[in-house]
């Protein structure tokens, strides 16, 4: 399945530098606002050490990881929803993605311009989120106008949708995102057609700078307020050093880890971000392996075996007969499929089986 995450934020917070690090793709990352004129897209592998292990067990000729697409969106500013800066064109690019990674700067550096004049991550989040809310408010108001006639004639779906739109208007007036609301399955069908930006899941990316004045290391009040905001709203966040990750992007394996230590960057911020983006979308992977390839397949959590099989081919759902399944851990302990079968950990499952992350599967259709 195709997955995409928009990287958004104010100008000069490190979005393009982070994008470069994630995708190993060179896009402009200069020290001035609106450097990114067109959205850049990069497809990246979801880090998964299990693939290497499985490929050795199967003597696979190639490895195909799960992927996530990242889209580098030009810096938004106050008034973007009404055309300021690069305006609504870039809001439309965000609308086309599955999730939002919102980058905020948590370091002070007098040599690097901040479009708002000073560093305040919570204020930056409020600015960006308000622009996204205002864009969604326009969508909601237009939809209310178009269904007015259907509401008057008593159309049940229109009346239900109008109730939802009214709730959203109130939520937006309070400065809250649409994703803070809860909807049942019937309501979600109506909401989904609106294609609201703030209905998407958000991941906040806190960009720090090695050797700089980082708010988290200073135990600064601005950072404490930021974390309190995340906890209060149950928002997910990761901390990265975009500049270091960009410097490390061309290194691999042991050399990369050695360079990471020399730069005093212990955490792999990019891997953490990619994994967090994958998890944010409620996804997991099942695995297939053989002499031709070892591969990770992306599915929604709690998918049944026939539904999971669609990741391989759409016919697998209707033509599903059964699946031979062994957990990754059990297969590694056994060392081979033959041994896994002998020990009874390779089992046959039917249509009702809920696939688990790391299941190694062979579908019978």
N, C-alpha and C positions, 0 to 999 in steps of 0.2 A: 504494500500500500504506500502511496505517495504522501510524505509528511513534510511540512514546511514551517519554519519558525522565523518570524520577523525580528530583526535586531533594531530596536528603536531607542531614541533618547534625544537629548538636546545636542546641539553642535558641540564638538570638542570634548566629548566625555570618553572617547576611546572606542566608539562603535566600529569604525573601519579597521582600526588596529586589531581589535578583537576578531573581526571577521577574517582578516588576513591570517591570524593565528589558527583559527578554526579550520579554514578551508585550504590553507597554503596557496591561496590565490591572491595575486597582487592587484589591489585596488588602491586608488589614491587615499592617503591618510595624512593630509597636510594640516598645518596649524592655522586653519581659518574656517569660518562657518560655510556651510553649503558646498563643501568640497565634493561630496558625493552627489552627482547630478542625476545619474540613472541608478536604479536599484541593481546591485550586483547579487548574483545567485551562486552559491556553492553547495555542492553535494558532498557530505562527509560521512565517514563510516562511524557507526556506534561501536566504541571500544568493547571488545568481548574476547577475553583470553581463552575462553572455552573453544573457540574455533581452531586455534592452533593445536590444542590438545587432541581434539577430535580428528583433525586432518592427519595427524600422525597415526592414530589408531586405524584409520581407514586407508592410509596411504593415498589420500586425495591429491589430485593433480592441481586443484586450485581452491581458493577460499573466497567466498562471497559474503561480506558482512551485511548487517542491516544498515540502512542509511537514513539520514535526516537532511533535509534541504534547509539551508540558512539563507535569508534574504537581508542584505544590508540596505536599510532604509535611510534616506537623507535625514539630517538633523531637523527635528521639529522645533518650532518656537511658539511663543504666545501668539494666538491669532491664526494658527495653521488651519483651524477648522473653517475660518472665514477667508482663507486665501493668503495669509501672511507667510513670509518666507517662501518656501516652495509649495506650500498650500495643499489643497485637496488631492492633487495628483498622487501624492505620496501616501495619503490616507487610503486611497484606493488600493495601493500595493499591499498595505497592511491587511486590508479587508480580505485579500485573496489567500492569506496564510492560515495555518491551523492554530498557531499559538504565538505569543509575544514574549520576547526576551528584552526587558527594559533595562538599559544600561545607565547607571548613575555613577558619578565620580565621587570617591571618598578620600581623595588626597588633595593637598594644597600644593600648588606650584605657581609661583609668581610669573614664571616665563611662559606658561601655557594659558591662553585666554579662556575665560569662562564667559559664555554669552550673557549670563545674569550678573556678572561682576564679582561674585564670590562663590565659594563652594558650600552648598547646603543640599545634601541628597534628598531629604524629605520634601523640600520645596520643589526641587526638580521633578520628582515623581508627581507631585500635585499639579504642576504645570502640564506635563505630558498627559497625565490621565484626564485632566479637565479638557484638553483639546480633543482627546478621543471620545470623551463623554459628549461634548458639544456636537461632534460629527454624528454620533449615534442619535442625539436628540433631534437633529435635522431629519434623519431617516425615520424616526418614530413619528414625528409630526406630519411628515409627508404621507406616511402610511395611514395615519388617523384620518387625513383628509380624503384619501382614495376610498376608504371603506365606509365613509359616512352614510352614503345612500343605502348600502347593504345593511347597516345597523338599523336605519330607520324602517326598513321593510321587514325587520325581524329575523334576518339570517343568523342562525345560531353560531356558526363559526366566526362571523364578523363581530357579533356581540362579545364572544369569548376573547377574540383578539383585541378588541377595544379595551376590555378590562385589563388585559396584560399590558397594553400600551400605556394606559393610565398609571398602572403600577410602576412602569419603567420611567415615566416622566417624573414621578415623585422621587424615585430612587436617584435619578440624574440630578434633580434639584438639590438633593442632599449631598451631592458630590461623590456618590458611590457608583461603582462599576456594575454593569448588568450581570456579571458573573457572580455577584454576591447574592443574587436571587435564586430561589429554588422553584423548579417547575416539574410537574408530572409529565408522563410520556406524551399525553395528548397535547398539553401546552407546548412542550418542546418542539413538536412538529410545526406549530404555528410560529414559534419564536425563531426556529432555524431559518425560515424563509426570509427573515429580516436581514440576515447577514451582518449582524452588529459586531463592531470591533471589540467592544468591551464584554461580549459574551465569551470571548476566547480565554483560555487559561493564560495567566501571566506568570513569568519567572523574572525576578529582579536580579540583575547582575551588578554586583558592587565592584567597581574597578579601582584597584589600589595601585601604588607605585613603589617599587622596591627602593629603599633608601630615602623615600619622600616622607612628608608629614601626613601620615595616614590616620584618618579619624578613628579607626578601630584600635590602632596601636596606642593612640594618645588617650583613649577612653574619653573621647570628646563628647560633649553633651549632644551634639548634632547626631552622632552615631547612636547614642543611647535612645534618642527619640525615634530614629529610623527603625531600630530593632523592635522597639515597643509597638510601633505601627504595624510591622510585619506580624508580630505575635497576636496583636489585637484582631487582625483581619485574617489570620491563618494563611498568610502569603508565603510562598517559597522563595528562597534566595540562595545565591552562591557568591563566593568572593573569588575574584580572579585578579591577576596582574597582567593586563593585556599586553603591555610592552614586553615583558619578559617572555610571555607565551609566543609573541610574534618573533622574538629573537631566537627562540628554541625551535621554531617550526620546521627548519631544514635539517635538524638533527634527528637521529633515530636510535632506538634501543639503549644500550648501556652508555653510549656517548651522550645521548640526550639527558639521561639521568645524572651523569657526572656533571654536565654543564648546569643542570638544574640546581645541584648542590652548591656549585661554585657561585651561582647567582643568588643563593640563599632563598630559593623558592621550592619548598618541600612538596607542596600540593600540586598535582597536575590539574590546574584550573580549567583547561580546555576540556579534558576528559570528563571532569566533574560537570561542566556545563552541558556537554553533549548528552551525558547520561541523564542529567536532571531534566533536559528538554524532552527526552524520550519518555521519561517517567511522568512528566507533566501532562502528556497527552494520553495517559492511561494505557500505555502499551507494554508489551512483553514480547519475547521471542521464543519460538520453538526452533529446533535444529534438525537438519538432515545431513547425512554424511555417507559417502561411498567413494569408490575409486575416482569417479569423475570430479566431484566437488564436495566440499563441506560448506554449508550455507546456513545463515540465520534468516529466519522469516519473521516479519513484523505482523503482529495481530493485536486486537484489542484484548485486554484482560478479561477473563471469564468466558472466552470463546469456546464453543463446543468443538469437538474434533472435525465435523463436517464443515463448519464455518471457518475454522483455522485452515483447513485444506484449500479453501478458495485463494489463499495467498499464493499457492503454487499454481493452481488453475481453477478457473471459475466452475468447471464441470465437476470438480471434486465434491462439492456440496451435494449435488443431486445424485451422483454416481457412487457416493461413499458406501463402502461395505463394512470395513473395519480398519483399525489402525494398530500396528505393532509399535509399542511405546516402551522406552526405558528412560529413566531419568539420567541426566548428564553425570551426576555423582556416582550412580550405580554402574554406569557403563565404564567410567574411568577406573573405578575400583576393580571391576572384572577384567578390564583390559581388552575385551573383544565382545562382539555380539554373540558369538558361539558360547562363550563362558557366561555371559549374562543370561542367555536362554537356559543353560544348564543349571544355573543357580535360581532360576524362577523369577528373576527381576525384569526380564523382558516379557511383557504381557500383551494380551489382546484386549482392546477397548472398542466399545461401540459408539453409537451416535450421541449418547447422552454424556459422554466423558468430557469434562472441562479441562482443557489443555493448560498445563502449568509452565511457567517460565523455565527454560532449560530442558524441557522434554525433547528427547531425540526420537523422531517419528518416521515410520515408513507407512504410507497410506496404501490401502488396498481398495481399488475401485474397479 
